[in-house]
Amino acid sequence: MKRKLLSLVCACALGLGLVSGTAPLVAAQTAADAKADPAKKPVEKKKPSDRTVRVIMGYAFAAIPESVPKSNGEMVKLDRSDPNKFIVPIEDARRIIRRASLSASADLCGLKDLERQHFGNIMKNEKTTKKWTPNQFIYIGLLHTTTGLVMTGNVQAGDDAEKKEDGSQDARKDYICSPQERERVKAAVEADIKALASAQ
C-alpha cells in the first residue's frame, strides 16, 4: 500500500515539476535520524532542504480529495487539473513544514493534545494572513498532515519505501522519548504556539 502511494506521489511530484528526472526522493531527515539513533532529539531546528520540501509538497498534492464538505454537509468537488490553484510558494511551504515537524515531534512524544492545539494555531495563523484561497488553505492543512506522516514513518519515501511494509519500521515505534526530551519538545511547541498567537 505504501509503495503504491509512493508511486502516486512520484507521478504527481514529477508532473508538477517538484522533483526532477530520476533523482531519488528523500524523506524528512528527522524521521531517518530518529530511526537510526533513538537518542537523537526529534525537534528539528534546521531548515528543510528544497528537495525535502518538494517531496512533501508532492505528497500533499497527491492527498487532495476529490471533494470536501461545506458547513451544511453538502459536498463540493475540487478541480485538481490546475495545481497552481492549490500549491503555495516553496518558502511558505518550508515555513509550514518546519512548524508541522514540531507537531510531529509532539506526536512522537505522546503529546496529543498539544499537537492538536499547535495544528489549530498554525491554521488560524495562516487564515488571518488572508493571502490564501480556499483551495490553498486545504493544501496547507495537507502539508501539515503529510509532514507528520513522513516523520512518524506512516508514509515513506526513497530508501525507506523499500523496507518492510508491515509497520515495524514506523519511527513512532522505534523512537523512545525520554522524560527530559518530552519536556524539551513540550517547551518548544508551547513557545511556538505563543509565537503564533502573537503574530495574529
C-alpha positions as a Markdown table, in Angstrom:
| # | Residue | x | y | z |
|---|---|---|---|---|
| 1 | Met | 0.0 | 0.0 | 0.0 |
| 2 | Lys | 2.8 | 2.4 | 0.9 |
| 3 | Arg | 4.6 | 1.6 | -2.3 |
| 4 | Lys | 1.5 | 2.3 | -4.3 |
| 5 | Leu | 1.2 | 5.6 | -2.6 |
| 6 | Leu | 4.8 | 6.4 | -3.2 |
| 7 | Ser | 4.3 | 5.7 | -6.9 |
| 8 | Leu | 1.3 | 8.1 | -7.0 |
| 9 | Val | 3.4 | 10.8 | -5.2 |
| 10 | Cys | 6.3 | 10.3 | -7.6 |
| 11 | Ala | 4.0 | 10.7 | -10.5 |
| 12 | Cys | 2.3 | 13.8 | -9.0 |
| 13 | Ala | 5.6 | 15.4 | -8.0 |
| 14 | Leu | 7.2 | 14.8 | -11.4 |
| 15 | Gly | 4.1 | 16.1 | -13.2 |
| 16 | Leu | 4.1 | 19.2 | -11.0 |
| 17 | Gly | 7.9 | 19.8 | -11.6 |
| 18 | Leu | 8.5 | 19.4 | -7.9 |
| 19 | Val | 11.3 | 16.8 | -8.4 |
| 20 | Ser | 13.5 | 16.3 | -11.4 |
| 21 | Gly | 14.1 | 13.3 | -13.7 |
| 22 | Thr | 15.0 | 10.0 | -11.9 |
| 23 | Ala | 16.6 | 11.6 | -8.8 |
| 24 | Pro | 15.6 | 9.5 | -5.7 |
| 25 | Leu | 13.1 | 11.0 | -3.4 |
| 26 | Val | 14.4 | 12.0 | 0.1 |
| 27 | Ala | 12.2 | 11.6 | 3.2 |
| 28 | Ala | 12.3 | 14.1 | 6.0 |
| 29 | Gln | 15.7 | 13.7 | 7.6 |
| 30 | Thr | 14.3 | 13.8 | 11.1 |
| 31 | Ala | 12.5 | 10.5 | 10.7 |
| 32 | Ala | 15.6 | 8.8 | 9.5 |
| 33 | Asp | 17.6 | 10.2 | 12.3 |
| 34 | Ala | 15.0 | 9.0 | 14.9 |
| 35 | Lys | 15.2 | 5.5 | 13.5 |
| 36 | Ala | 19.0 | 5.4 | 13.2 |
| 37 | Asp | 19.6 | 6.8 | 16.7 |
| 38 | Pro | 16.8 | 6.7 | 19.3 |
| 39 | Ala | 18.8 | 9.1 | 21.5 |
| 40 | Lys | 18.7 | 11.8 | 18.8 |
| 41 | Lys | 16.4 | 14.7 | 19.6 |
| 42 | Pro | 13.3 | 14.9 | 17.4 |
| 43 | Val | 12.8 | 18.7 | 17.4 |
| 44 | Glu | 14.2 | 19.8 | 14.1 |
| 45 | Lys | 15.6 | 23.3 | 14.0 |
| 46 | Lys | 17.5 | 23.1 | 10.7 |
| 47 | Lys | 15.8 | 24.5 | 7.6 |
| 48 | Pro | 14.3 | 21.6 | 5.5 |
| 49 | Ser | 16.2 | 21.2 | 2.2 |
| 50 | Asp | 14.5 | 22.2 | -1.1 |
| 51 | Arg | 14.3 | 18.5 | -2.0 |
| 52 | Thr | 12.6 | 17.5 | 1.2 |
| 53 | Val | 10.1 | 20.4 | 0.9 |
| 54 | Arg | 9.3 | 19.5 | -2.7 |
| 55 | Val | 8.8 | 15.8 | -1.8 |
| 56 | Ile | 6.4 | 16.7 | 1.0 |
| 57 | Met | 4.6 | 19.2 | -1.4 |
| 58 | Gly | 4.1 | 16.3 | -3.8 |
| 59 | Tyr | 2.6 | 14.2 | -1.0 |
| 60 | Ala | 0.3 | 17.0 | -0.1 |
| 61 | Phe | -1.0 | 17.5 | -3.6 |
| 62 | Ala | -1.5 | 13.7 | -4.1 |
| 63 | Ala | -3.6 | 13.7 | -0.9 |
| 64 | Ile | -6.1 | 16.4 | -2.1 |
| 65 | Pro | -9.5 | 14.7 | -2.1 |
| 66 | Glu | -12.0 | 14.7 | -4.9 |
| 67 | Ser | -14.5 | 16.6 | -2.8 |
| 68 | Val | -14.8 | 18.3 | 0.6 |
| 69 | Pro | -17.9 | 19.0 | 2.8 |
| 70 | Lys | -19.3 | 22.5 | 3.2 |
| 71 | Ser | -20.5 | 23.7 | 6.7 |
| 72 | Asn | -24.0 | 22.4 | 5.8 |
| 73 | Gly | -22.7 | 19.0 | 4.8 |
| 74 | Glu | -23.0 | 19.5 | 1.1 |
| 75 | Met | -20.1 | 18.0 | -0.8 |
| 76 | Val | -18.1 | 20.3 | -3.1 |
| 77 | Lys | -15.9 | 18.8 | -5.9 |
| 78 | Leu | -12.3 | 20.0 | -6.1 |
| 79 | Asp | -10.8 | 20.6 | -9.6 |
| 80 | Arg | -7.2 | 19.3 | -9.4 |
| 81 | Ser | -6.5 | 19.9 | -13.0 |
| 82 | Asp | -4.6 | 23.1 | -12.3 |
| 83 | Pro | -2.1 | 22.5 | -9.5 |
| 84 | Asn | -1.4 | 26.3 | -9.2 |
| 85 | Lys | -4.8 | 26.7 | -7.7 |
| 86 | Phe | -3.6 | 24.7 | -4.6 |
| 87 | Ile | 0.2 | 24.8 | -4.3 |
| 88 | Val | 1.7 | 27.6 | -2.2 |
| 89 | Pro | 5.2 | 29.1 | -2.8 |
| 90 | Ile | 8.1 | 26.9 | -1.7 |
| 91 | Glu | 9.2 | 29.3 | 1.1 |
| 92 | Asp | 5.7 | 29.3 | 2.6 |
| 93 | Ala | 5.6 | 25.5 | 2.3 |
| 94 | Arg | 9.0 | 25.3 | 4.0 |
| 95 | Arg | 7.7 | 27.5 | 6.9 |
| 96 | Ile | 4.6 | 25.4 | 7.3 |
| 97 | Ile | 6.7 | 22.1 | 7.2 |
| 98 | Arg | 9.1 | 23.4 | 9.9 |
| 99 | Arg | 6.1 | 24.1 | 12.2 |
| 100 | Ala | 4.5 | 20.8 | 11.2 |
| 101 | Ser | 7.7 | 19.0 | 12.3 |
| 102 | Leu | 7.2 | 20.4 | 15.8 |
| 103 | Ser | 3.7 | 19.0 | 15.8 |
| 104 | Ala | 5.1 | 15.6 | 14.7 |
| 105 | Ser | 7.7 | 15.7 | 17.5 |
| 106 | Ala | 4.9 | 16.3 | 20.0 |
| 107 | Asp | 3.1 | 13.2 | 18.4 |
| 108 | Leu | 6.3 | 11.1 | 18.8 |
| 109 | Cys | 6.5 | 12.1 | 22.4 |
| 110 | Gly | 2.8 | 11.3 | 23.1 |
| 111 | Leu | 1.7 | 15.0 | 23.5 |
| 112 | Lys | -1.5 | 14.5 | 21.5 |
| 113 | Asp | -3.4 | 17.5 | 23.0 |
| 114 | Leu | -0.5 | 19.8 | 22.4 |
| 115 | Glu | -0.1 | 18.5 | 18.9 |
| 116 | Arg | -3.8 | 19.3 | 18.1 |
| 117 | Gln | -3.5 | 22.8 | 19.7 |
| 118 | His | -0.4 | 23.5 | 17.7 |
| 119 | Phe | -2.1 | 22.5 | 14.5 |
| 120 | Gly | -5.1 | 24.6 | 15.2 |
| 121 | Asn | -2.9 | 27.7 | 15.9 |
| 122 | Ile | -0.9 | 27.1 | 12.7 |
| 123 | Met | -4.1 | 27.0 | 10.6 |
| 124 | Lys | -5.6 | 30.0 | 12.5 |
| 125 | Asn | -2.4 | 32.0 | 11.8 |
| 126 | Glu | -2.5 | 31.2 | 8.1 |
| 127 | Lys | -6.1 | 32.1 | 7.9 |
| 128 | Thr | -5.6 | 35.5 | 9.5 |
| 129 | Thr | -3.0 | 36.4 | 6.8 |
| 130 | Lys | -5.9 | 36.5 | 4.3 |
| 131 | Lys | -3.4 | 35.6 | 1.5 |
| 132 | Trp | -4.7 | 32.1 | 0.7 |
| 133 | Thr | -7.6 | 30.9 | -1.4 |
| 134 | Pro | -9.9 | 28.2 | 0.0 |
| 135 | Asn | -8.0 | 25.6 | -2.2 |
| 136 | Gln | -4.6 | 26.7 | -0.9 |
| 137 | Phe | -5.9 | 26.6 | 2.7 |
| 138 | Ile | -6.9 | 22.9 | 2.1 |
| 139 | Tyr | -3.4 | 22.3 | 0.7 |
| 140 | Ile | -1.7 | 23.9 | 3.7 |
| 141 | Gly | -3.6 | 21.6 | 6.1 |
| 142 | Leu | -2.4 | 18.6 | 4.0 |
| 143 | Leu | 1.2 | 19.9 | 4.1 |
| 144 | His | 0.9 | 19.7 | 7.9 |
| 145 | Thr | -0.6 | 16.2 | 7.8 |
| 146 | Thr | 1.8 | 14.7 | 5.3 |
| 147 | Thr | 4.8 | 16.2 | 7.2 |
| 148 | Gly | 3.7 | 14.3 | 10.2 |
| 149 | Leu | 3.1 | 11.1 | 8.3 |
| 150 | Val | 6.6 | 11.2 | 6.8 |
| 151 | Met | 8.2 | 12.0 | 10.2 |
| 152 | Thr | 6.4 | 9.2 | 12.0 |
| 153 | Gly | 7.0 | 6.7 | 9.3 |
| 154 | Asn | 3.4 | 6.1 | 8.2 |
| 155 | Val | 4.3 | 7.3 | 4.7 |
| 156 | Gln | 7.8 | 6.6 | 3.4 |
| 157 | Ala | 10.0 | 7.8 | 0.5 |
| 158 | Gly | 13.3 | 7.0 | -1.0 |
| 159 | Asp | 15.2 | 4.0 | 0.6 |
| 160 | Asp | 12.6 | 3.8 | 3.4 |
| 161 | Ala | 9.9 | 2.8 | 0.9 |
| 162 | Glu | 11.8 | -0.5 | 0.2 |
| 163 | Lys | 11.8 | -1.6 | 3.8 |
| 164 | Lys | 9.2 | -3.8 | 5.4 |
| 165 | Glu | 5.7 | -2.5 | 5.0 |
| 166 | Asp | 4.1 | -4.1 | 8.0 |
| 167 | Gly | 4.5 | -1.1 | 10.2 |
| 168 | Ser | 7.6 | -2.4 | 12.0 |
| 169 | Gln | 9.7 | 0.5 | 10.6 |
| 170 | Asp | 7.5 | 3.3 | 12.0 |
| 171 | Ala | 9.5 | 6.0 | 13.7 |
| 172 | Arg | 6.8 | 6.2 | 16.3 |
| 173 | Lys | 7.5 | 2.6 | 17.4 |
| 174 | Asp | 11.3 | 2.9 | 17.1 |
| 175 | Tyr | 11.7 | 6.2 | 18.9 |
| 176 | Ile | 11.9 | 6.4 | 22.6 |
| 177 | Cys | 11.1 | 9.8 | 24.0 |
| 178 | Ser | 12.7 | 10.2 | 27.4 |
| 179 | Pro | 11.0 | 12.4 | 30.1 |
| 180 | Gln | 13.7 | 15.0 | 29.6 |
| 181 | Glu | 13.1 | 15.0 | 25.8 |
| 182 | Arg | 9.4 | 15.1 | 26.3 |
| 183 | Glu | 9.7 | 18.3 | 28.4 |
| 184 | Arg | 12.0 | 19.8 | 25.8 |
| 185 | Val | 9.5 | 19.1 | 23.0 |
| 186 | Lys | 6.7 | 20.4 | 25.1 |
| 187 | Ala | 8.5 | 23.7 | 25.8 |
| 188 | Ala | 9.4 | 24.1 | 22.1 |
| 189 | Val | 5.8 | 23.5 | 20.9 |
| 190 | Glu | 4.3 | 25.8 | 23.6 |
| 191 | Ala | 6.8 | 28.5 | 22.7 |
| 192 | Asp | 5.7 | 28.2 | 19.0 |
| 193 | Ile | 2.1 | 28.4 | 20.0 |
| 194 | Lys | 2.8 | 31.7 | 21.8 |
| 195 | Ala | 4.7 | 32.9 | 18.8 |
| 196 | Leu | 1.8 | 32.1 | 16.5 |
| 197 | Ala | -0.7 | 33.8 | 18.8 |
| 198 | Ser | 1.4 | 37.0 | 19.0 |
| 199 | Ala | 1.5 | 37.1 | 15.2 |
| 200 | Gln | -2.2 | 37.0 | 14.8 |
